[in-house]
């Protein structure tokens, strides 16, 4: 049962343009969502998060949008830079007795071309 | 550098064997998490410890066990290893039950 799905295995974008990474979830108990970035041979790095009571959160070039009715979230990167090339994971947390448990999607490989 | 350390970086062992993976959390973090990343499964939550006590459990196999010691470092024990246990094992830490977890570089386990 894949509760978090990232349907695009990869995305290729030109430097300076917008990157949009998408994520769908099925668990309606999730009340917090996060995006992590992962470079090869490193662990995932926290990027940005959003609570289910919000529909948008912005941090510099990164913005996460949440559409609860559609159970969909997206990460926008503007402008994209070659250093953004990495694997991006979205994750959900259900709070309560799930405590810190994160449920991750399969990841999307972002390639930003100079 | 996240401040989370994991040893060893690589481990190659045979089926049926037992191994121990070690994790030291960031200074001040009380929670430690273990995740498994295999090729076909993505990042899967295994278990969380908070200040020495088990806090949350995922789909962790009975052959796997973990503990968190008084100095807050944690160990993940994998026994009766099978080929399918080959994966990257990540440890993460956070102050409490924080969603913002800091991941170590991982231990790559290869079972032959």
Interface residues (C-beta under 8 A of the other chain):
Chain A: X32 X34 X36 X41 X42 X43 X44 X45 X46 X49 X89 X91 X93 X97 X98 X99 X100 X101 X102 X103 X104 X105 X106 X107
Chain B: X2 X4 X31 X33 X35 X42 X43 X44 X45 X48 X50 X55 X56 X58 X90 X92 X94 X96 X97 X98 X99 X100 X101 X102 X103 X104 X105 X106
